Amino acid sequence: MGLAALFAACENNENEGPEGPEPREQVGRTVLVYIVGDNGVSELSSLFKVNFSDMKAGMEEVDYSKCNLVVYSEMVNDVPHLISLKQKNGKVVADTLFTYDEQNPLDKEVMASVISQTVSYFPADSYGFVFLSHSSSWVPASNNANSRSIGYYRRTQMNIPDFRVECPVEADGILKFERCPLFSAFPKPLKFILFDSCNMQSVEVAYELRDCAEYFIGSPTEIPGPGAPYKAVVPEMFTETNLATNIAEAYYGYYEKSYTGVAPVSNE
């Protein structure tokens, strides 16, 4: 089954939000995980809990002094949060930095604002972006959950070209607006975009986002329902040599070891 982003919010007792978040000093890399999870169904909410726990476990394997893992969590029956997975007193904790009113995470202005906020509070030499949700690639969005687009929020979807926004550009003293990548909210092109989402490894998507990132990692077909094995994938997001290959092999290798030749019948 494809990953339909049927997740529930992380448990409140894991969030240790500071009263007033302070920007962190610049590190080697910041990765923003952007989860669009509210499509009105919560039966498979345990999938997100596993994903989130695996992210925390993965952060135990990295040098926190050199990296940030930030999660924008938009889930069923919960308002959105911006969460930092950080090491504190010898363990990884989830600090809820910001809690937002209900907002459509697939709105271009919302996504750009979350990216800008992440960059402001977690500056880095390089950046990565992970997108978790239901997706169907490049064919225009519709009210049908099986249409080809990215994300699924309460019967709302995002067209791939919507990853571009109107940006002010000044030339010869004249201010004009040009179509710029939404990811221009990052101060430099991304090191990678990982689409933990179905059907996103297509030439149409790669072409549309060609100036946004050095590497695109994803699947040309459906992905396994549980999504990425983040305990293995997270440490690879902060490597330098063979970065994209490291991430892809950690993702694929987990399922390769589990595959018995028999098609699975559930998301277990």
C-alpha positions in Angstrom: 0.0 0.0 0.0 1.1 3.6 -0.6 1.9 5.8 2.4 -1.3 7.7 2.8 -0.1 9.8 5.7 -2.6 8.3 8.1 -0.8 9.4 11.2 -1.7 10.7 14.6 0.1 13.5 16.5 3.1 12.6 18.6 2.4 12.1 22.3 2.3 15.3 24.2 4.5 13.9 27.0 7.4 13.6 24.5 7.3 17.3 23.8 9.3 19.5 26.1 8.8 22.9 24.5 10.8 25.9 25.7 9.0 29.0 26.9 10.7 31.1 24.3 12.8 29.3 21.6 16.1 30.8 20.9 17.8 30.5 17.5 20.6 27.9 17.6 24.1 28.6 16.4 24.8 27.6 12.9 25.6 23.9 12.4 26.6 21.7 9.4 23.2 20.6 8.3 19.5 21.2 9.1 16.9 18.7 7.8 13.2 19.7 7.8 10.8 16.8 7.8 7.4 18.1 6.5 4.5 15.8 7.4 1.0 16.3 5.9 -1.0 13.8 7.8 -4.6 15.0 8.2 -6.7 13.4 5.5 -9.5 12.6 7.9 -8.7 9.0 8.7 -6.9 7.9 11.8 -7.0 4.1 11.7 -3.4 3.8 10.8 -2.1 6.4 13.2 0.3 3.9 14.7 2.4 4.3 11.6 3.4 7.9 12.5 4.2 6.9 16.0 6.6 4.4 14.7 8.1 6.9 12.2 8.5 9.5 14.9 10.0 7.0 17.4 12.4 5.9 14.7 13.5 9.5 14.0 14.3 9.9 17.6 16.2 6.6 17.6 18.1 7.7 14.5 19.1 11.0 16.1 20.9 9.0 18.9 23.4 8.0 16.2 24.4 11.4 15.0 26.6 14.2 16.4 24.0 16.7 17.5 26.6 19.5 17.7 26.7 19.4 13.9 23.1 18.9 12.9 19.4 19.7 13.4 16.4 17.5 12.7 13.2 19.7 12.7 9.7 18.2 12.1 6.6 20.1 11.0 3.8 17.8 12.3 0.3 18.3 10.9 -1.8 15.3 12.0 -5.3 14.0 12.4 -7.1 15.5 15.4 -4.3 17.9 16.3 -3.1 21.3 15.4 0.3 21.7 13.6 3.5 21.9 15.5 7.2 22.6 14.8 9.3 20.2 16.7 13.0 19.9 17.2 14.5 16.5 17.9 17.4 17.3 20.1 19.8 15.6 22.5 19.4 16.6 26.1 20.9 15.1 29.2 22.0 12.1 27.2 18.8 11.3 25.4 16.8 12.5 22.4 13.8 14.6 23.3 11.1 16.3 21.2 10.9 20.0 21.9 7.8 21.6 20.6 9.0 25.1 19.5 5.8 26.4 17.9 2.2 25.4 17.9 0.0 26.9 15.1 -3.6 27.5 14.5 -5.2 25.2 11.9 -3.7 25.9 8.5 -3.5 24.1 5.2 0.1 22.7 5.0 -0.2 22.5 1.2 -0.8 26.2 0.9 2.3 27.7 -0.7 2.5 30.6 1.8 2.2 28.2 4.8 5.0 26.0 3.5 7.2 28.9 2.7 6.6 30.4 6.1 7.5 27.1 7.9 10.7 26.8 5.8 11.7 30.4 6.6 11.0 29.9 10.3 13.1 26.7 10.3 16.0 28.5 8.6 15.8 31.5 11.0 16.0 29.3 14.1 18.2 26.5 12.8 20.8 28.1 10.4 23.2 25.6 8.7 25.8 25.3 6.1 23.5 23.0 4.1 19.9 21.8 4.2 17.8 18.8 3.4 14.0 18.4 3.1 11.8 15.3 3.7 8.2 15.2 2.6 5.8 12.7 4.1 2.2 12.3 2.8 0.1 10.8 0.1 1.3 11.8 -3.4 0.5 10.8 -7.0 3.2 12.7 -8.9 2.7 15.3 -11.7 -0.8 15.1 -13.1 -3.0 18.0 -11.8 -4.8 17.8 -8.5 -8.5 17.2 -8.1 -11.0 16.4 -5.4 -10.3 12.7 -6.0 -7.8 11.3 -3.5 -6.3 9.1 -6.3 -5.4 12.1 -8.6 -1.8 12.8 -9.4 -0.4 15.5 -7.1 1.5 15.9 -3.9 0.1 15.8 -0.4 -3.5 15.2 0.7 -5.0 17.5 3.3 -8.8 17.3 3.9 -9.4 16.8 0.1 -6.9 19.5 -0.7 -3.8 18.7 -2.9 -0.9 20.6 -4.2 0.1 20.7 -7.9 3.8 20.2 -8.5 4.2 23.5 -10.3 2.9 25.1 -7.1 6.3 24.5 -5.6 7.1 27.8 -7.4 6.0 31.2 -6.1 6.2 34.8 -7.1 9.5 36.2 -5.8 10.6 39.9 -5.9 13.7 40.3 -8.0 15.5 43.7 -8.4 17.6 44.4 -11.6 18.9 47.7 -12.7 16.9 49.4 -9.9 13.6 47.9 -11.2 11.7 45.6 -8.9 9.8 42.8 -10.7 8.4 39.4 -9.8 9.6 36.2 -11.2 8.6 32.5 -10.7 11.0 31.2 -8.1 11.2 27.8 -6.4 9.2 27.7 -3.2 12.4 26.2 -1.8 14.1 29.5 -2.4 13.0 30.2 1.2 16.1 28.2 2.0 19.2 30.4 1.6 20.8 27.9 -0.8 19.8 24.9 -3.0 19.0 21.9 -0.9 21.5 19.0 -0.6 18.6 16.6 -1.1 14.8 16.2 -1.1 13.5 12.8 0.1 10.0 12.1 -1.0 8.7 9.6 1.5 5.6 9.6 -0.6 4.3 7.6 -3.6 5.2 8.1 -7.3 7.4 11.2 -6.9 10.5 9.9 -8.8 9.3 11.0 -12.2 11.1 13.0 -14.8 8.3 15.6 -14.8 8.8 16.2 -11.0 12.6 16.3 -11.4 12.4 18.8 -14.2 10.0 21.1 -12.4 12.2 21.1 -9.3 15.5 20.9 -11.2 17.0 24.0 -9.6 15.9 23.2 -6.0 18.2 20.4 -4.9 21.3 18.5 -5.7 19.6 15.1 -5.3 16.0 13.8 -5.5 15.3 10.5 -3.6 12.0 8.8 -4.1 10.1 6.0 -5.8 8.6 5.9 -9.3 5.8 3.7 -7.9 4.1 3.3 -4.6 6.2 3.0 -1.4 5.7 0.6 1.5 2.9 1.7 3.8 5.2 2.2 6.9 7.4 4.6 4.9 11.1 5.1 5.6 12.9 3.2 8.3 14.0 6.4 10.0 16.2 4.8 12.6 18.5 3.8 9.7 17.8 6.7 7.4 18.2 9.7 9.8 21.9 9.2 10.4 22.5 9.1 6.6 20.8 12.4 6.1 23.8 14.1 7.8 26.6 12.4 5.9 28.7 14.1 3.3 30.2 11.5 1.0 27.7 9.6 -1.2 24.8 11.4 0.6 22.0 10.4 -1.7 23.2 6.8 -2.1 23.5 6.5 1.6 19.9 7.6 2.2 18.5 5.4 -0.6 20.4 2.3 0.4 19.3 2.7 4.1 15.7 3.0 3.0 15.8 0.2 0.4 18.1 -2.2 2.3 15.7 -2.4 5.3 12.9 -3.7 3.0 15.2 -5.9 1.0 16.2 -7.8 4.1 12.5 -8.2 5.1 11.3 -9.3 1.7 10.3 -13.0 1.5 9.0 -13.1 -2.1 5.4 -13.0 -0.8 3.3 -9.8 -1.2 2.4 -8.3 2.2 -1.2 -8.1 3.1 -1.0 -5.3 5.6 1.0 -2.3 6.7 2.8 -4.2 9.4 
